Amino acid sequence: MSRNLIAVTGVAVLLGLTLACTSNSSTPLTPTTPNTGGASSAASDGSTLKVSAPVPQSPINDQKPEIGPATLVVSSATAAFAGAVPVQYRFQVFNSANATVAEKVTSGPSYKVDVEPELTVNLRYTWRARAEYDGSVGPWSATASFMAPETAFLNRELADPLTNGRTVGEQRGGIFLPGQGWQSLSVSDAISWDLTEPCSDNCTLEFDVTNIGEKEGFNYEKDLKFLSMGNAADFGGFGSFRNHDWKMTIEQRADYSSGMMTIWRNGGVGDGKPGDNRVKLTSTGVRWDSANKYHFKIDWATTGYAIYINGDLVMRDSFVGIAYSPPVHRISLGCYPRAESFVGIIYSNVKLRKE
């Protein structure tokens, strides 16, 4: 009897050791509270997921990315007791008042934060990240900091306030007035942006102008241009710009106090479709006064275009489904190839978006 009891007891001990080893090798990814049947509980740092805290890689220590969007990068979190786990990453971005200005859950350890509207160029922000999985959260990373970068058109958006004393475009003359914007000082001054791809459908361009009165071009015997667009290769001179198939200009007429004209070619010249898509008005109802600010909003799609000033529609025409698609799409304040930029005008808050 005693031998059998000893044998059975020995088997039980061996089984217990085996189960203990098996239990240790399959420790759950989420912490558990003893005697609660495995229910999750928070660690001292508030985490409920057994993973390491990510480590901020860039930008850190007030670094300023060369150009937006600002891409936040952390090291990958690693699980304490399991193999590869498909965790997600939650990023949070804070302003100087420690208020959250951006938050996103991503599938990988990086997050692209757009400048405008989330960030303001040249302001300081802090950020952090953590891993998450199936409703459980890992510990937060240490907090890192960066300066919001300038912006550039990246297929969908351009935001260039011009009030910060610089531009992400190409400047040709003129000066920056702190807090006001960029001022054109000659008929050949301009700021231009070349897009990474043509903006052809569901596009909106906005900008503000001030310091402009009626018939500004009268003394120059020119109809001066607020804006010009077209194929970048055809901005080389008066003739090449005037005659090319993608020419677009918005001008103030020098012979009427509120007259304006637009020519918007969608791949051809003349009165056909494609063609000039010209709107020429002796009056638009706009009362130009150098003390006022005027907000331009230009919408275009394959169906046509519409131009608004201070919310009022002033000109529109149809493209009949033929897209405006210059090979290298250039947007330019003023019209430097024709020497028909305004003198003294101040531009600010240039924004382009593609829906």
URHU-V151915 format. One record per residue. N is the residue number from 1. SS is DSSP state (H for helix, E for strand, L for the rest). OMEGA is omega as a letter, one per 30 degrees, with the letter a starting at -180 (NA if undefined). Layout:
n->N ss->SS omega->OMEGA
n->N ss->SS omega->OMEGA
This chain:
n->1 ss->L omega->a
n->2 ss->H omega->l
n->3 ss->H omega->l
n->4 ss->H omega->a
n->5 ss->H omega->l
n->6 ss->H omega->a
n->7 ss->H omega->a
n->8 ss->H omega->l
n->9 ss->H omega->l
n->10 ss->H omega->l
n->11 ss->H omega->a
n->12 ss->H omega->l
n->13 ss->H omega->l
n->14 ss->H omega->l
n->15 ss->H omega->l
n->16 ss->H omega->l
n->17 ss->H omega->l
n->18 ss->H omega->l
n->19 ss->H omega->l
n->20 ss->H omega->l
n->21 ss->H omega->l
n->22 ss->H omega->a
n->23 ss->H omega->a
n->24 ss->H omega->a
n->25 ss->H omega->a
n->26 ss->L omega->l
n->27 ss->L omega->a
n->28 ss->L omega->a
n->29 ss->L omega->l
n->30 ss->L omega->l
n->31 ss->L omega->l
n->32 ss->E omega->l
n->33 ss->L omega->a
n->34 ss->L omega->l
n->35 ss->L omega->l
n->36 ss->L omega->l
n->37 ss->L omega->l
n->38 ss->L omega->a
n->39 ss->L omega->a
n->40 ss->E omega->l
n->41 ss->L omega->a
n->42 ss->L omega->l
n->43 ss->L omega->a
n->44 ss->L omega->l
n->45 ss->L omega->l
n->46 ss->L omega->a
n->47 ss->L omega->l
n->48 ss->L omega->a
n->49 ss->L omega->a
n->50 ss->L omega->l
n->51 ss->E omega->l
n->52 ss->L omega->l
n->53 ss->L omega->l
n->54 ss->L omega->l
n->55 ss->L omega->l
n->56 ss->E omega->l
n->57 ss->E omega->l
n->58 ss->E omega->f
n->59 ss->L omega->a
n->60 ss->L omega->l
n->61 ss->L omega->l
n->62 ss->L omega->l
n->63 ss->E omega->l
n->64 ss->E omega->l
n->65 ss->L omega->a
n->66 ss->L omega->a
n->67 ss->L omega->a
n->68 ss->L omega->g
n->69 ss->L omega->l
n->70 ss->E omega->a
n->71 ss->E omega->l
n->72 ss->E omega->a
n->73 ss->E omega->l
n->74 ss->E omega->l
n->75 ss->L omega->l
n->76 ss->L omega->l
n->77 ss->L omega->l
n->78 ss->L omega->a
n->79 ss->E omega->a
n->80 ss->L omega->a
n->81 ss->L omega->a
n->82 ss->L omega->l
n->83 ss->L omega->a
n->84 ss->L omega->a
n->85 ss->L omega->a
n->86 ss->L omega->a
n->87 ss->L omega->l
n->88 ss->E omega->a
n->89 ss->E omega->l
n->90 ss->E omega->l
n->91 ss->E omega->l
n->92 ss->E omega->l
n->93 ss->E omega->a
n->94 ss->E omega->l
n->95 ss->L omega->a
n->96 ss->L omega->l
n->97 ss->L omega->a
n->98 ss->L omega->l
n->99 ss->L omega->a
n->100 ss->E omega->l
n->101 ss->E omega->l
n->102 ss->E omega->l
n->103 ss->E omega->a
n->104 ss->E omega->l
n->105 ss->E omega->a
n->106 ss->E omega->l
n->107 ss->L omega->l
n->108 ss->L omega->a
n->109 ss->L omega->l
n->110 ss->E omega->a
n->111 ss->E omega->l
n->112 ss->E omega->a
n->113 ss->E omega->a
n->114 ss->L omega->l
n->115 ss->E omega->a
n->116 ss->L omega->g
n->117 ss->L omega->a
n->118 ss->L omega->a
n->119 ss->E omega->l
n->120 ss->L omega->a
n->121 ss->L omega->l
n->122 ss->L omega->l
n->123 ss->L omega->a
n->124 ss->E omega->l
n->125 ss->E omega->l
n->126 ss->E omega->a
n->127 ss->E omega->l
n->128 ss->E omega->a
n->129 ss->E omega->l
n->130 ss->E omega->l
n->131 ss->E omega->l
n->132 ss->E omega->l
n->133 ss->E omega->l
n->134 ss->L omega->l
n->135 ss->L omega->l
n->136 ss->E omega->a
n->137 ss->E omega->l
n->138 ss->L omega->l
n->139 ss->L omega->l
n->140 ss->L omega->l
n->141 ss->L omega->l
n->142 ss->L omega->a
n->143 ss->L omega->l
n->144 ss->E omega->a
n->145 ss->E omega->l
n->146 ss->E omega->l
n->147 ss->E omega->a
n->148 ss->L omega->a
n->149 ss->L omega->l
n->150 ss->L omega->a
n->151 ss->L omega->l
n->152 ss->L omega->a
n->153 ss->L omega->l
n->154 ss->L omega->l
n->155 ss->L omega->a
n->156 ss->L omega->a
n->157 ss->E omega->l
n->158 ss->E omega->l
n->159 ss->E omega->a
n->160 ss->E omega->a
n->161 ss->L omega->a
n->162 ss->L omega->l
n->163 ss->L omega->a
n->164 ss->L omega->l
n->165 ss->L omega->a
n->166 ss->L omega->l
n->167 ss->L omega->l
n->168 ss->L omega->l
n->169 ss->L omega->l
n->170 ss->E omega->a
n->171 ss->E omega->l
n->172 ss->E omega->l
n->173 ss->L omega->a
n->174 ss->L omega->a
n->175 ss->E omega->l
n->176 ss->E omega->l
n->177 ss->E omega->a
n->178 ss->L omega->l
n->179 ss->L omega->a
n->180 ss->L omega->a
n->181 ss->E omega->a
n->182 ss->E omega->a
n->183 ss->E omega->l
n->184 ss->L omega->a
n->185 ss->L omega->l
n->186 ss->L omega->a
n->187 ss->L omega->l
n->188 ss->L omega->l
n->189 ss->L omega->a
n->190 ss->E omega->l
n->191 ss->E omega->a
n->192 ss->E omega->l
n->193 ss->E omega->l
n->194 ss->E omega->a
n->195 ss->L omega->l
n->196 ss->L omega->l
n->197 ss->L omega->a
n->198 ss->L omega->l
n->199 ss->L omega->a
n->200 ss->L omega->a
n->201 ss->L omega->l
n->202 ss->L omega->a
n->203 ss->E omega->l
n->204 ss->E omega->l
n->205 ss->E omega->l
n->206 ss->E omega->l
n->207 ss->E omega->l
n->208 ss->E omega->l
n->209 ss->E omega->l
n->210 ss->E omega->a
n->211 ss->L omega->l
n->212 ss->L omega->l
n->213 ss->L omega->a
n->214 ss->L omega->l
n->215 ss->L omega->a
n->216 ss->L omega->a
n->217 ss->L omega->a
n->218 ss->H omega->a
n->219 ss->H omega->l
n->220 ss->H omega->a
n->221 ss->L omega->a
n->222 ss->L omega->l
n->223 ss->L omega->a
n->224 ss->L omega->a
n->225 ss->E omega->l
n->226 ss->E omega->a
n->227 ss->E omega->l
n->228 ss->E omega->l
n->229 ss->E omega->l
n->230 ss->E omega->l
n->231 ss->E omega->a
n->232 ss->H omega->a
n->233 ss->H omega->a
n->234 ss->H omega->l
n->235 ss->L omega->a
n->236 ss->L omega->a
n->237 ss->L omega->a
n->238 ss->H omega->a
n->239 ss->H omega->a
n->240 ss->H omega->l
n->241 ss->H omega->a
n->242 ss->H omega->a
n->243 ss->H omega->a
n->244 ss->L omega->a
n->245 ss->L omega->a
n->246 ss->L omega->a
n->247 ss->L omega->l
n->248 ss->E omega->l
n->249 ss->E omega->l
n->250 ss->E omega->a
n->251 ss->E omega->l
n->252 ss->E omega->a
n->253 ss->L omega->a
n->254 ss->L omega->a
n->255 ss->L omega->l
n->256 ss->L omega->a
n->257 ss->L omega->l
n->258 ss->E omega->l
n->259 ss->L omega->l
n->260 ss->E omega->l
n->261 ss->E omega->l
n->262 ss->E omega->l
n->263 ss->E omega->a
n->264 ss->E omega->a
n->265 ss->L omega->l
n->266 ss->L omega->l
n->267 ss->L omega->l
n->268 ss->L omega->a
n->269 ss->L omega->l
n->270 ss->L omega->a
n->271 ss->L omega->a
n->272 ss->L omega->l
n->273 ss->L omega->g
n->274 ss->L omega->a
n->275 ss->L omega->a
n->276 ss->L omega->a
n->277 ss->L omega->a
n->278 ss->L omega->l
n->279 ss->E omega->a
n->280 ss->E omega->a
n->281 ss->E omega->l
n->282 ss->L omega->l
n->283 ss->E omega->l
n->284 ss->L omega->a
n->285 ss->L omega->l
n->286 ss->L omega->l
n->287 ss->L omega->a
n->288 ss->L omega->l
n->289 ss->L omega->a
n->290 ss->L omega->l
n->291 ss->L omega->a
n->292 ss->L omega->l
n->293 ss->E omega->a
n->294 ss->E omega->a
n->295 ss->E omega->l
n->296 ss->E omega->l
n->297 ss->E omega->a
n->298 ss->E omega->l
n->299 ss->E omega->l
n->300 ss->E omega->l
n->301 ss->E omega->l
n->302 ss->L omega->l
n->303 ss->L omega->a
n->304 ss->E omega->a
n->305 ss->E omega->l
n->306 ss->E omega->a
n->307 ss->E omega->a
n->308 ss->E omega->l
n->309 ss->E omega->a
n->310 ss->L omega->l
n->311 ss->L omega->a
n->312 ss->E omega->l
n->313 ss->E omega->l
n->314 ss->E omega->a
n->315 ss->E omega->l
n->316 ss->E omega->l
n->317 ss->E omega->a
n->318 ss->E omega->l
n->319 ss->L omega->a
n->320 ss->L omega->l
n->321 ss->L omega->l
n->322 ss->L omega->a
n->323 ss->L omega->l
n->324 ss->L omega->a
n->325 ss->L omega->l
n->326 ss->L omega->a
n->327 ss->L omega->l
n->328 ss->L omega->a
n->329 ss->E omega->l
n->330 ss->E omega->l
n->331 ss->E omega->a
n->332 ss->E omega->l
n->333 ss->E omega->a
n->334 ss->L omega->l
n->335 ss->L omega->a
n->336 ss->H omega->a
n->337 ss->H omega->a
n->338 ss->H omega->a
n->339 ss->L omega->a
n->340 ss->L omega->l
n->341 ss->E omega->l
n->342 ss->L omega->l
n->343 ss->L omega->l
n->344 ss->L omega->a
n->345 ss->L omega->l
n->346 ss->E omega->l
n->347 ss->E omega->l
n->348 ss->E omega->l
n->349 ss->E omega->l
n->350 ss->E omega->l
n->351 ss->E omega->l
n->352 ss->E omega->l
n->353 ss->E omega->l
n->354 ss->E omega->a
n->355 ss->L omega->NA
